[in-house]
Amino acid sequence: MNVRSPTAVAGANPWVVALTVTLATFMEVLDTSIANVALPHIAGSLAAGRSQSTWVLTSYLMANAIVLPLSGWFSHLIGRKRFYMICVALFTISSALCGMAHSLGELIFFRLLQGAGGGGLQPSEQGILVDTFPERQRGMAMAVYGVAVVVAPILGPTLGGWITDNYTWRWIFYINIPVGLVSLLLTSLVVRDPPYMVEERARSHGQIFRIDYIGLGLIALALGSLEVVYAKGQELDWFGSRFIVTFMALAALGLVGVVVWELRHPHPILNLRLLKDRTFMACGVLVYFVFAVLYGSTAMLPQMLQELFRYDATRAGLVMSPAAICTMATMPIVGFMLGHKSDARWLIVFGLACVAGASYWQAHLNLEASPYTIILPRCAQMIGVGFLFVPLNAAAYMYLPKNQTTNASGLFNLLRNEGGSFGIALGTTMIERRSQFHQFRLVENIHSANPRVSAALGALSGGAVDSVAGAADPTSKPAFAVLYRLIIEQARMMSYLDVLWLFAVFTALIVPLVFLMRRSVARDALVIH
């Protein structure tokens, strides 16, 4: 079935358009996580400390967050196709420069450019897909987009670790170059701006264009400062650090300024008036918390497997990868259901139930868990994400004016990315703080006068440390050392479980937001070709 589309060149199949714009987006989302496991190698190669090297991640996220909400404004200014191609070109060139960097300063600067180029890709792609496909096929199109956005962060650490171990960290950036070149070529051939956007630009031709410098500055201040807080908060002890307090104040000042200024401006860079549509607002809040859970768990589970279960990066990736396959298999099914009269709201409720239930399931893991026991709840969780992502993206734009698609996409993707950053920061902080709490509680009764402790020390002396001189004595230092190590591992495991409990509660509490949405069934779902 070939559907004519105002965003595709005459004769081009819309699915070719979808795959074309998904290529670069997949690489861009992959780059949000692929560098994580390579940080020690980057730091060693460029003679930098581990703390300094984290700016390689933070700089990318800062630039990405700032450009995301500006995509609609730039698209209307220079045309969406042109803006998208500029972003792909900037992302590709800066990826090559990142791979050739000779110092940490150079790498951070090139990562800023890479993040700026990548920030415009996701909103532009969503706008292109919404304008390319009729509503009955939009769910399937969003499934293609969802594979890029949901699966890429899962594969990122595994792919990054494999490339770094077998080649060099520079190749995690070089692999973007051929994909970017292919994307540029195909985009120039099969994508064009929709008629309404061409007409709007024609009407504004010759008019004096006034740039909202104040809005632009406030957005950059708010989002840039917020990303610094998320990235450095736990490392610098949050509000115990003057650095974090300063950036938190700047973020709060910028966010308040953005809301006040943009709501009053006749031509805002960030159209917050779109949040008046209750369906779009509910979808935005839902996607914020859903991706907080998704990104938070995606960041912490490989870390838990390597730290407590002694998995290497490759094995941890293999345990995580079946979940990505489940998501890829689920999304087309959900897209098909949306195209055949299924109400997106009930699919979202089912997806939230799966994510909450799977998080609750994961919260009952222990240090004796087998790979199979870890894989099953993660697969259930990612099946739930498949039932969430596609309906949320399809329903969000259903009641908005067509000429606001790109603006809405920038705001929607901003909420999604900020939710992911919040989830990672929350998970990291809770793991560290709750580890200390549980360790303190576990050692309260650890002393030789406690008969259970004496029995445990005796067992350790006769088994785990029997080769150590003097280990036969239950009060010997080696026996206590082994017991203390076990306590630390148990405390650490309990902290991971606390985060999973919190994610389960988060997901359950946002279910009522679904019923703020209007009925979300594709209005041309009954049209059969």
TORDREN-999828 format. One record per residue: residue in one letter; x, y, z of N, C-alpha, C in turn. Coordinates in pm, whole numbers, plus 32768, in hexadecimal, padded with zeros to 4 digits. Atoms other than C-alpha are relative to their C-alpha. Example, Ala and Ser with C-alpha at 12.3 -4.5 7.8 and 13.67 -1.06 7.14 Angstrom:
A80597F89800084CE7E3E830C805A80788000 S7FAE7F897FFA85577F9682CA7FB3806D8049 
***
This chain:
M80557F8980008000800080008059807C8000 N7FAF7F89800C8099814B7F927FA8807A8019 V80527F8D7FDB800A828280388048807E7FD8 R7FC47F818026804B83D37F9B8009805A8078 S7FE77FAF7F8980DA84C68092803380887FD9 P7FCE7F7B801D8111863F8092808F8016802C T7F777FEF7FD08260860D813F80617FAB7FB1 A7FAA8054805182E6850C804A800080327F71 V7FF97FE1808E835D854B7EE97F9E7FA87FB5 A8063804B804E825A84E07DE9803C7F7B7FD3 G7FD380858026827A836A7DB4804E7FB8806B A7FB2803F7F958342832E7EF27FA27FBC8063 N805080487F9E82B682297FDD8015803D808B P7FF17FC57F7A826E82BD813A805A7FAE805C W7FAB80527FA9831F819481DA809480167FE4 V7F767FDB8020845D81F48122802580808049 V7FEB7F837FB68437834F81BA80177FE18094 A7FF680227F72840582B6831480887FC38020 L7F7F80407FE7853B81DB82FB807480637FEC T7F987F9D801C860782FC826B8018805A8079 V7FEF7FA27F9285C383EC838A801E7FB88084 T7FE3804B7F8585E682D6848E80947FDE800B L7F7380267FFF874E828684288053805A805B A7FAE7FA27FB387ED83C184B47FD0800A808F T80367FF77F78870383CC85DF80327F8C8055 F7FCD80737FB6876E826D8644808E80198030 M7F767FE67FDA88DB82D586428008806E8069 E7FFF7F927FA0888E841587007FDA7FD0808C V802A80347F7D87D48361881880687F9E8036 L7F96805D7FD788E18254881E8073804B8043 D7F907FB37FCA89E2836488647FE68039808B T801B7FD37F78892F83C789A680337F9D8067 S7FD480657F9F89A482808A45807C7FB37FD6 I7F93805680308AB581E6896D80868027803D A7F807FD27FCA8BCA82BB8A0680117FE08094 N7FF880177F6F8B78825B8B6F806E7F9D8026 V7FA080687FDA8C43811A8B7A808D801F7FD0 A7F7C7FE080368D6281B88AB68046806F804F L7FC67F8F7FB78D9F82D18BB3808A7FE1803C P7F79801B7FCA8EC382238C67806C7FFE7F94 H7FA08004806F8F6D81E68B17801B808C7FCB I7FF17F76802F8F2D834E8AA88058804F8061 A7FB37FB77F9C8FB583D78BEF80947FD87FFC G7F76802D800690EE83008BD98048802E7F83 S7FC37FDA807F912D834F8A6B802080957FF9 L7FF07F6E8007910784C98A9A803C803B807F A7FBE7FD47F8591BA84DB8BEC7FA580598054 A80627FB57FB19083854F8CA77FCF7FA98072 G803B80497F918FE284F08DF17F767FCE7FDD R80858038801B8EA284238DFF7F94806B8012 S80637F967FE88DE2854D8E907FFC80617F8C Q7FFB7FA480728E59862F8D777FC37FC17F83 S802F8042807A8E04852D8C6D7F677FF87FF9 T8093800680048C9385298CD47FC480767FB4 W80327F90804F8C74867A8C267FEE7FDA7F6D V8018803380878C8785B28AE27F6C7FDB7FF1 L808E802180018B2985348B3C7FA9807B8019 T80517F8C7FD88AA786738BE07FF780667F8F S80017F9B806B8B0B87598ABF7FA17FD87F91 Y805C803080698A4E868189C57F6F8014802A L80897FF67FD0891286788A9B7FD48091800C M80227F717FF4892087F28ADA7FD880387F79 A801D7FCB80858931884D896A7F837FC17FC6 N807580498031882F874489137F808038803A A80787FCF7FBC873887C58A157FDA808D7FD3 I801C7F768028875B893089A57FC480067F74 V802F7FF9808C872488EC88317F797FBC7FEF L807D804C8010860287F6885E7F8480597FF5 P807B7FB1800984F288F988A98004806D7F97 L7FF37F978065857989EA87A27FEA7FCC7F73 S8007803D8085854A88F686837F8C80357FAD G80737FCD804983ED896E86268018808D7FCC W7FE47F768027845F8AD8861D806180047F89 F7FA18004806E858B8A8985407FC17FC77F81 S8040803D807584B589AF845D7FA980647FB6 H80537F9B804183C08ACA841B805580717FC5 L7FA97F95803084E18BBC83E880447FDC7F7C I7FB28024807785AD8AFB82E47FC77F887FB5 G80388077803F84CF89D2828B802B7F83804B R7FE380757FAF84BA8883833C80667FA37FBE K7FA180588044857287B78235808D80398008 R7F7C7FC17FFB869088B28227803A7FF9808D F7FD180057F7586A488C383A3802B7F728025 Y7FDE808B7FE186A3874883BE80867FDA7FC0 M7F838023804487BA872682BF80778048803D I7F957FB77FBB88898832836E80257FB88081 C7FE680497F838862877284B4804B7F7E7FE6 V7FBB807E802288CA862984118092801D7FDA A7F787FDE802B89F786D1836F805680298078 L7FB57FD47F8A8A61877984B680207F89805B F7FEB80767FAD8A3586338575806D7FA77FC6 T7F9E805780428B0385708475808D803B8007 I7F7C7FBE7FFF8C1F866E845C803A8003808D S7FCF7FF97F768C37869C85D480237F758036 S7FDB80897FD88C3A851F8602808D7FE07FD1 A7F79801580338D6E851185238067804E8051 L7FA57FAD7FB18E0E862C85E780137FC8808D C7FF480407F7D8DC2857B873180657F8D7FFB G7FA38071800E8E7C844986B48090802C7FEE M7F797FCF80198FA8852086538035805A806F A7FD87FA37F948FB685EC879880827FD38041 H7F7E801D7FC39111860688358006802B8092 S80037FD67F7390AC869C89857F717FFA8031 L808680067FC68F88868F8A737FB1807E7FDD G80447F8380238F3587FD8A2C7FC87FFB7F73 E8030800E808A8F1B87B688B77F887FA27FFA L806C806480058E42868488F27F7F803B803A I80787FC47FC38D52874389D87FC180657FA1 F80357F9D805F8D31885D88D87FBB7FBC7F8B F803D804780728CED876987BA7F827FB5802C R807B80417FCE8BF186AF88967F908065800E L80667F967FFE8B3B87FA88C87FC480117F75 L80317FF3808A8B24881D874D7FAD7F867FD8 Q8048807B80218AB786B2872D7F777FFF8043 G80807FF97FBA89A786E388337FA280657FC2 A80537F9A8042892D881F87847FC67FCA7F7E G8033803B807C8912876686397F9B7F93801C G805C806C7FDF886C863A86DA7F7D802F803A G80797FCF7FBF8771870E87997F8E801E7FA2 G806A7FE0805F86B5876C865E7FC97F897FB5 L8027807380528693860C85D27F7C7FC2802C Q807980467FD28585857086AE7F8080507FE7 P807C7FB5801C8484868D869D7FE4800A7F6A S80147FF7809284BD86B285267FCB7F7D7FC9 E802F808180318491853E84ED7F6E7FEA8025 Q808B80137FD8834F853385B77FA380587FAD G80517FA9805482C9865F84F87FEF7FCA7F74 I8004803B8087832085BA83AD7FA27F877FFE L805580777FFC8276847484147F6D8024800F V808C7FD77FEC81398521848E7FC680387F80 D80327FC6807D811D85E0834680027F9E7F8C T7FF38060806E817C84B6826D7F907F978002 F805D80707FF5808783B182F07F75802E802E P80867FE97FCA7F0B83BC831B7FF37FC18089 E800C802B7F757E8B837984797FF97F68800F R800D80917FF27E3A820C843880877FB97FF4 Q7F7B803C800F7FAA81CB83E080688041805C R7FA17FB47FAF804682BE84D580397FAA8070 G7FCF80587F96805F81B485E580747FAA7FD0 M7F9580528037813380D48506807D80547FE6 A7F8E7FA78019820C81FD84A4804880218083 M7FC47FE37F7E82438254861380457F848039 A7FBC807A7FD582A180E7864D808E7FFC7FC7 V7F7B7FF9803D83C28113855980578064804C Y7FB97F997FB384278252860F80207FCD808D G7FEC80337F7983FD81A3875E80737F9F800B V7F8F805D7FFF84F7809687008082804E8012 A7F877FAE7FF485FB81A986DB800E803B808B V7FF87FB47F8385A58266881880087FA5807B V800480587F8B85688140890580707F997FFD V7F9D806D8008865680348886808F80368001 A7F777FCB8009878581138841804380148088 P7FBD7FF17F7E87C7817189B080217F7B8043 I7FE580847FC687B57FFF8A0E807C7FC27FC0 L7F8F803A804888AF7F978902808080528012 G7F8D7FA67FF9899380C4893E80727FCE8057 P7F91802E7FAB8A5D80468A6B80417F7F7FCE T7FC9807F80328A837EE889D5805880177F86 L7FB47FE4807A8AF27F678881807C8052801F G7F8D7FAE7FDB8BD28070891E806D7FAF8043 G7F9D80547FBE8C7B7F6E89FD80487FA57F9F W7FC3805C80618CB47E7B88DE8061804A7FA4 I7FA97FB280598D457F8987F8807E802A804B T7F8D7FD17FB38E268012890B80607F8F8020 D7FAB80727FDD8EA57EBA896F804B7FC87F87 N7FC6804180768EE97E44880B804780607FA2 Y7FC07F9F80588F527F86875C803780728057 T7FDB7F8E7FAD8F6F80DD88017F8580558015 W80767FAE7FE38E7E81D6889C7FDE805F7F8E R801A7FA0806D8EA282B787697F997FC87F9C W805D803B80608DD481BF869B7F6F800A802C I808B7FEC7FD98C9E81FD876F7FC8807F7FBF F80297F8780488C96834D86BA800B7FEE7F69 Y7FEE801380908D1982E085667F8E7FB27FC0 I806B804F803D8BF981E985347F8980577FD5 N806D7FA780288B0E83158514801280377F73 I7FE47FBB807D8BB6839283D87FB97FC07F89 P8046803980748B38829782D17F68800A800D V80927FF67FED89DA8299836A7FD1808D7FE2 G80257F75801B89D18416835F800280207F6C L7FF77FE5808F8A40842081F37F8C7FC07FB3 V80728044804089398320818A7F7F804A801F S80797FB77FDA882F83E0824B7FF280837FB3 L80037F82804D888C852981A07FD67FE67F70 L8020801F808C887B848A80477F6D7FDD7FF0 L808C802B800D872A83E0807E7F9F80718022 T80597F917FDC8691851181287FF280617F8C S80067FA2807286EC85EE80007FAC7FC97F8E L8048803E806F864484F37F177F6C7FEB801C V808980307FE98500848D7FC77FAC8058805D V804A7FAE7FA0849D859D80C27FEF808E7FCB R80157F74801E840286F280897FA5803C806A D80567FBE7F9F834D87F3815C7F6E7FF67FD5 P808F8008802281CF87D381707FCC80857FCB P80347F86803D80FB88D180B17FE280708064 Y80237F967FA3807F898981E7807C804B8032 M7F857FC07FD381E789CD8254803B80577F91 V7FD07FB1807282498A4480F87FAE807F7FF2 E80577F8B800B811B8B2D80F0801B80658070 E7FE27FA67F91816A8BBC82478081804D7FE8 R7F817FBE801C82CF8C0781E27FF180637F8D A80167FA4807182548CA3809B7FB980808030 R80487F8B7FCD81648D888159805A805C8052 S7FA77FB07FAC82798DF78243807980357FB4 H7F8D7FD48051836F8E348124800180987FF5 G7FF47F6F800A83EE8F9981297FDF80498081 Q801F7FC07F8183708FDD8287807E80048058 I7F907FF57FA38462905083937FF37F948069 F8005806F7FA184B68F258469804480298082 R7FCC7FDA7F7E84E18F7185D9801F7F838053 I7FD780737FB085A58E7886A67FE4801B8093 D801E7FF57F71852F8E3E8809807E7FDE8050 Y7F8080197FBC86878E6688A47FED7FE18094 I801580167F7186008E768A077FCE7F71801A G803280897FF1853B8D3289E0806D7F997FE6 L7F93805B802186678C8A893E80647FF78074 G7FA17FFD7F91874C8CF78A5A7FCA7FBB807C L803C803F7F8A86598C898B6A7FF97F687FF3 I800680908018862C8B318ACC808B7FC28012 A7F7780337FF487A58B018AB0802C7FFF8092 L7FDA7FF87F7387D78B738C187FBC7F928052 A804C80607FAF86C48A958CA7802B7F717FE4 L7FE6808C8021870A89528BEC80927FDB8011 G7F73801B7FEC8884896F8BEE80227FEE8093 S7FE680097F70888C89AD8D657FC37F81803B L804280777FCC879488938DA6804F7F817FDE E7FB080758025886B87988CE7807F7FF58054 V7F8A80017FA9899C87FF8DB37FDA7FCA808B V802F802E7F7D88D487C68EF47FEA7F697FFD Y801A808F800B8861866E8E7F80827FB07FF9 A7F86804C801B89BD86048E0E806180028075 K7F997FEF7F998A8A86868F347FC87FFE808E G803D7FF47F7C89918687905680347F9D8066 Q7FD680657FA089E8853E90FD809680058018 E7F6E7FFA7FF38B5B856090B9802D806E8060 L7FD97F8C7FAF8B6586B491697FA88010807C D805280007F858A6F865D92847F8C80627FF9 W807A7FB280158947871B91F3800580888045 F800A7F7A7FC788E4884392CC8068801C806B G7F8C7FE57FAD8A18881A93A1806F80447FB2 S7F9D7FC180588AD788AC92797FCF80897FD2 R80257F7A80308AD68A20922C7FF180027F68 F8008800A80918B0F89C590BE7F767FD27FD4 I80838036802489CE88F890AE7F9180618027 V80657F9F7FD5890589F991747FF880737F9C T7FFD7F91806189738B0890807FB97FD97F7F F803C802A807E89108A418F4D7F6C7FDE8011 M808D801B7FE687C989D48FED7FB180838003 A80427F7D7FFD87738B41902E7FF4803A7F73 L80057FD0808B87CC8B9A8EC77F957FB57FB0 A80668051804686F28A7B8E477F74802D8027 A80857FD47FD285CA8AE88F1E7FDE808A7FC9 L80167F79803785F48C548EB47FE17FF97F6B G8017800D808F860A8BED8D477F797FC37FDF L80808042801A84DA8B068D567F8B805E801A V806B7F9F7FE483FF8C0F8DFA7FFD806B7F94 G7FF97F9B8068847A8D0E8D007FCA7FCF7F7B V80328039807E84318C258BDA7F687FFE7FFF V8092800B7FFA82CA8BE98C4C7FBF808A7FF3 V803B7F7A8001827E8D598C8B801480437F79 W7FE07FB8807C832A8DDE8B547FBE7FBF7F86 E80338043807882C08CD88A577F6780027FF8 L80927FF9800281518CDF8ABE7FCE808A7FD6 R80287F77802281488E588A858032802B7F77 H7FC57FD8807F82168E6489467FA57FD87F8D P805A80238070814C8E72880080367F927FA6 H7FC48068805482428D8F8748806D7FBA8051 P7F9D803D7FA782E98CB7885180557F977FBB I7FA9806B803084108BD5880C7FCB7F79802F L8037807A7FC483768ACF88F47F6C8019801C N80907FE57FF781FB8AC388CC7FC17FB18073 L803880427F8B81878A6D8A2B7F687FFD7FFF R80937FFF8008801F8AB989C87FCA7F797FD1 L802B8085802B8014895C89327FD57FA98076 L8024804E7F8A7FF788D88A957F718017802D K808F7FEC7FE37E9589628AA07FAD7F897FD0 D80448079802E7E30882D89DC80197F928065 R7FED805C7F907DF287338AF180397F7A7FD5 T7FC6807E802F7E4A86058A1D8096800D7FEF F7F717FEA80137F9B869689BC804780108087 M7FC47FEC7F7D7FE087048B22800D7F7B804B A7FFB80817FBA7F8785AD8BB3806A7FA57FC2 C7F9A80538042805F84FD8AAE808D80308024 G7F7E7FC97FDC817F85E98B00802C7FD8808C V7FDF80277F76817085A28C7680197F6A8008 L7FEE80917FFF814A842D8C3980877FD97FC5 V7F82802780418274841C8B4C8076802B8056 Y7F957FD47FA5834684DF8C4A801E7F938067 F7FEB80637F95831183DD8D5D80207F757FC8 V7FE28082803D831382AE8C7680937FF87FDC F7F73800380278469830E8BF2805D80148077 A7FB27FFF7F8584E2835E8D5180187F71802F V7FF4808C7FD8849D81F18DA380557FB37F9C L7FB780498067852481708C568095801F8005 Y7F737FDB8002866B82348C5580427FE08086 G7FC8801F7F7D869A82098DCD80237F6E800D S7FE680907FF6867A808F8DBD80677FD27F9A T7F9E80258067874280788C78808E8024802C A7F7B7FD97FD0886381308D1F802E7FAB8075 M7FD780427F84885D80738E6A800E7F687FF3 L7FFC8092800788207F088E0180877FCA7FCE P7F7A8030802789677ED88D3B8068801A806D Q7FA57FDF7F928A1C7F848E597FF37F998070 M801880647F97897D7E948F53803A7F787FD8 L7FCF8082802E89D57D638E8080987FF98005 Q7F6E800080008B417DC98E638039800F808C E7FCB7FE67F7B8B6C7E418FC87FE67F8E8061 L802780627F9B8AB37D35908E7FFE7F707FCC F8007808880378A8F7C0B8FA280807FD97FB6 R7F7C8017803C8BF37C2B8F187FF87FE07F6A Y8008801180918B807C318DAC806280617FBF D7FB57F9E804E8C667CCD8CAC7F9E804E7FA9 A80597FA9804D8BDC7DD98BC17FB57FB37F94 T803F804C806C8B977CE18AAA7F8F7FA88035 R806680587FC88AD97BEB8B867F8980518034 A806C7FAA7FD18A137D048C287FAB802F7F8B G80497FD8807789B67D798ACC7FA97F907FC9 L804D8073803089457C1D8A697F847FE88057 V807380117FA888627C0C8B9B7F97806D7FE5 M805C7F91801987CA7D5F8B437FC27FFC7F74 S802A7FF7808C87A57D2789CB7F7A7FBD7FE0 P80848038802286737C3B89C97F8D80628015 A80687F9C7FE885A77D5D8A567FF0805C7F87 A80077FAB807786007E3189277FB77FB87F8E I8045804F8067858A7D1788437F6A7FFD801B C808E7FFF7FDC84407D0989017FBD80847FD9 T80367F7D8024840D7E7E88CC7FEF800C7F69 M80067FFA8093845A7E6587597F8C7FAB7FCB A806E8056802C835D7D4987397F7880398028 T807F7FCE7FCD82517DFA88047FCE807A7FB4 M802A7F808038824F7F4F875E7FB17FF47F7D P8054800D807981D47EE286037F747FCB801F I808480347FDA80B97E1F86AA7FA980708037 V804B7F8F7FC780537F54876F7FDA80627F92 G80207FA78071806A802886347F8D7FCC7FAD F806F803D804B7F857F35857F7F7C8010804C M807A7FF27FAF7E8B7F4086A17FCB808F7FFB L802C7F7480067E8680BD86997FBF80217F7B G803A7FE880847E3880B485277F7D7FB97FEA H807D804B800F7D0B7FD285637FA580158079 K80677FD47FA27C2E8093865480227FED8095 S7FDD800D7F727CED804F87988013808B803C D7FF27F827FB97CD4816E8890808880028044 A7F787FF77FC97E3581DF88EC800080008098 R80037FF67F6E7DC9821D8A5480087F778043 W7FFF80857FC17D8A80AD8AA180837FB77FE8 L7F7C803980187ED1804589FF8065803C8062 I7FA67FBE7FA17F8281458ADB7FED7FC7808D V801A803A7F7C7ED780BD8C14803F7F76800C F7FC380857FFF7F457F5C8BB88098800B800A G7F707FEE7FFC80A77FD58B798031802B8089 L7FDA7FD47F7980B680888CCA7FF77F8C8064 A800E80747FA880387F4D8D7780767FA17FEF C7F8D80598019814B7E808CD180808038803E V7F867FC37FCB825D7F788D317FFF7FFE8098 A800880017F6E81E27F978E9880117F738037 G7FF5808A7FD381B87E1F8EBE808C7FC87FF0 A7F7880328017830D7DD68E278064803F8061 S7FA87FBD7F9F83B77ED98F077FEF7FC2808B Y801C80447F80830D7E37903580427F758001 W7FC18085801083877CE28FB68097800C8012 Q7F707FEC7FF684EA7D668F90802B8023808F A7FE07FD77F7884DC7DF590F1800C7F89805F H7FF480787FAD84D97C8C917380787FAA7FD7 L7F878049802586247C2590D4805C7FF58079 N7F9A800B7F9787457BB291AE80847FDA7FBF L7F7A8019803588B77B6A918980127F737FC8 E7FFA80878037886D79FF912F7FB47FF37F7C A805280038079879D7A608FFE80507FCE7F88 S7FC28032807A87EC79A78EBD7FE780647F8F P801C7FA7807288037A5B8D6C7F707FF77FD0 Y808A8015802B86B179C58D107F9F804E805A T80567FBA7FA186157A5A8E4B800680977FEC I7FF17F71801A869A7BB28DEB7FC280267F7A I80307FE38087863A7B9C8C7C7F67800B7FFB L80928005800B84C87B488CAF7FBB8082802B P80447F847FDC84597C7B8D77802980767FAA R7FD57F93805885297D5F8C9B7FB67FF97F7B C804E800E807C847D7CD28B667F70802F8015 A80897FD37FE383287D0B8C0A7FFB80988009 Q7FFC7F6E7FF5838E7E708C5A800780417F76 M7FEF7FC3808483F97EB88AF37F8A7FE47FA4 I807E8013804982BD7E1D8A647F9E806F8028 G80527F917FD282067F1C8B3B802780837FC0 V7FD17F85804182DE80338AAD7FD180047F6E G803380078089827D7FBD894F7F6E80267FF7 F808E7FDC7FFE810F7FE189AE7FEA8091802C L800C7F747FD48155813F8A34803180627F96 F7FBE7F9C8054823C81E989407FAF80217F83 V80487FE9807E817781BB87FE7F7B80488017 P807E7FB87FE9801D821D88898014808F8033 L7FE77F787FCE80AD834989448025805E7F8E N7FD57FAC8071815483CD88097F9180157F9B A80707FF1805F8020838D87347F94805B8038 A806D7FB37FC37F268426882A802680918018 A7FD57F7A7FD97FF7855888837FDB80697F97 Y80147F9E806C7FC58600872E7F737FFC7FC5 M8080801B80407E62858B86E87FA5807A7FFA Y805D7F8F7FFA7DAB86C9874F804680877FF0 L7FB67F8380127EB887CC86FE7FF580307F70 P7FFE7FCD808A7EB688B385CD80777FC97FB3 K7F988040804F7F82882184B2807E80567FF7 N7F8B7FA9800E8063895384998051800B8082 Q7FB67FFF7F8080CF891D860680467F7B801A T7FC880857FEC815087BB85D080918004802E T7F727FFD7FDE82C3881085D9801780438086 N7FF57FBF7F7D829A890186FF7FDD7F9E8070 A802B80627F9C81DD87F487BF80667F918010 S7F9D806B7FFB82E286EF8766807B802A8050 G7F8E7FCF7FB383FB87C887F17FE480008095 L80257FFC7F72834387FB893A7FEF7F738038 F801980897FD382DA868D895180837FB58014 N7F7F80447FF3843B860D89148054803C806F L7FBA7FC27F8F84C487088A0D7FD37FC08083 L803480407F8683E086778B1B80337F71800C R7FCF808A7FFD844A85178ABA80927FFB802A N7F7180027FDF85BF85658ACA801B802F808F E7FED7FD07F7785A3862C8C0D7FD37F968065 G802A806E7FAA84E3850A8CA6806C7F97800C G7F9380617FFC85FD841F8C468073802F8056 S7F937FC97FAE870385058CE27FDA7FFE8094 F802E80037F76863285208E1E80057F728039 G8001808B7FD3860B83A58E35808C7FCD801F I7F76802B7FE88782836A8E1680388042807E A7FCF7FB87F8A87D284778F197FC07FC98080 L804580357F8B86CA83F1900880357F768026 G7FCE80877FE5874182898FE5808C80028039 T7F757FF77FD088B082E49012800680308091 T80007FC87F79886883B391487FCA7F9C8066 M803C805F7FA3878682B091EA805B7F89801B I7FA780727FED887D819691B2806F80228064 E7F947FD97FA58993825592617FCB801A808D R80337FDB7F7B88BF82DD937F7FC57F868049 R803E80747FBF87FA819F93C380677F938020 S7F95805E7FDF893880CD93B880398020808A Q7FCD7FD67F7D89BC819694DE7F9C7FE1806F F8068801A7F9C8870817895947FF97F6B8024 H800D80907FE688567FFE956C807F7FC88042 Q7F8480307FC289C27FC895C2800280238095 F80047FD67F738995808F97047FA27FA78050 R806080537FB788627FC3976480317F6F800E L7FD3808B7FFC89047E74971080727FE98064 V7F8D80137FA68A3D7EB097E47FDD801E8092 E80257FDB7F7789787F1F991880157F8C8062 N7FF880737FA689777DBF99A980737FA17FDF I7F8D805380238ABF7D419917806C8010806C H7F9880037F9A8B957CF19A48800B7F708032 S7FE3808B7FDC8C2C7BB49AD77FA47FCB806D A805B802D7F978B337BAB9BF87F7D7FCC7FC8 N807A802F80418A197B659B0580157F707FD3 P7FE7808E802289F779E69AE97FF47FE37F6B R800F80188090898179F5997F807C80307FB5 V7F867FCD80408AAD7ACA992280737FA0801A S7F9580607FE08B9479D899D77FF67F837FAA A8013807780548AFC78B499198029801C7F70 A7FDB7FDC808A8B23796B97CD8096800D7FF1 L7F6F7FF180068C8C79C5981D80467F798006 G7FC780867FFA8CD2785D987B7FF87FB97F7B A8010803F80848C4877E597308061803C7F9B L7FA47FBE805C8D1678E6967580907FD7801D S7F7780267FDC8E4E7888973580217F747FCE G7FE78089802A8E23771B96DD7FF47FEC7F6B G80178014808F8DC677569571804680657FA9 A7FD17F9E80628E02789494B2808F802C8018 V7F7C7FCA7FE68F4278F3956280597F9B804B D7FB780627FB28FCC77AC95E480937FF87FDB S7F7380028028911477E3952A8050806D8043 V7FBE7F8E7FC19163791895F4802D7FD8808B A7FCD80237F7B923A78EF97267FAB8040806B G80517FCE7F92916C7911985E7F6D80077FE0 A808C7FF18028902378FC97A07FA57FA4804E A8055805A7FB48FA777E3987C7FBE80458076 D803A7FB37F928F6478E699887F8C80527FC9 P80727FB680358E02796F994F800E8097800C T7FF17F6F7FF08E747AC799C5807680367FAF S7F8B7FD3804C8F987AD698D27FDB806B7F9B K80167F91805D8FBD7C0297ED7FD47FCF7F76 P802F802F80838F9D7B3596A97F6B7FDC7FFE A808E80247FFB8E4B7AAE97177FA8807C8004 F804B7F827FFB8DD07C089772800480487F79 A7FF27FBD80828E547C8D96247FA07FC47F9A V805C8042805D8D8D7B8A95617F6F80268021 L80877FDD7FD78C547BD2962D7FDF80917FDB Y80167F7280218C7D7D4895FA7FEA80137F6A R80147FF880918C9F7D1794827F747FD27FD9 L80888031801B8B5C7C4E94817F9880688028 I805D7F977FD48AAF7D6595437FFA80717F9A I7FFC7F9580648B207E6994477FB37FD77F83 E8046803080778A9F7D9493267F697FFC8017 Q809080047FE289507D5B93D17FC5808C8007 A80317F767FF7892C7ECE94207FF3803E7F76 R80047FCA8088897D7F2692B97F897FC67FB2 M806F8041804588837E2992337F7B80388031 M807C7FC97FC987757EAE931D7FE6808D7FCC S80137F78803587B1800F929A7FCC7FFB7F70 Y803480118088877B7F9A91347F6B7FDA8005 L808C802B7FF486377EF291A07FA78073802C D804D7F8A7FD685C68035924A7FDB80577F87 V801A7FAF807885E680ED90FE7F947FBE7FAB L80648048804F851C7FE0904C7F7680088041 W807F7FEB7FB8840E7FF791597FC8808B7FDF L802D7F77801B8400816F91227FCD800D7F71 F802C7FFB808C83E481428FA87F767FBE7FF1 A80838042800582BF80528FDD7F94805C8035 V80627FA37FC5820D815090BB7FE780767FA3 F800C7F9380608256826D8FC67F9F7FDD7F90 T804F8029807581BD81AC8EA77F6D7FEC8025 A808B80167FD6808681478F6A7FB88083801B L80407F827FD9804582AA8FE37FD880567F88 I80207FAA8073803D83438E847F8F7FC77FAA V806D803B804F7F2B82598E027F87805F7FF4 P80757FA7800D7E1383578E54800F806D7F96 L7FEC7F9980667EB3844F8D617FC97FD67F78 V8033803280817E43836F8C427F70802E7FEA F808E7FE0800D7CD883C88C8C7FE780977FF2 L800C7F7480277D20853A8C557FFD800F7F69 M7FFA7FFC80917D5184E68AE77F767FEE7FC2 R807B8019804D7C3A84FA89EA800D7F7B7FB6 R8000807E804A7BD683C48928806180097F8B S7F927FF880617D008375884A7FFC7F8A7FA1 V800B8064806A7C9682A48721801980487F7D A7FE37FC280827D1E82F085C67F7E801D7FB6 R80817FD8803B7C0983B3851C7FEB7FC97F74 D8010804280827C4F830B83CE801B7F6B800A A7FE1808E7FEB7C7781B184697FA67FA47FB2 L805E805880457B47812D83B380157FFE7F6A V7FE77FFB80907BD18184825C80587F8A7FD9 I7FB6807880297C44804081B98028800E7F6D H7FCF7FFA808A7D1B803A8081802F7F767FD5 
***
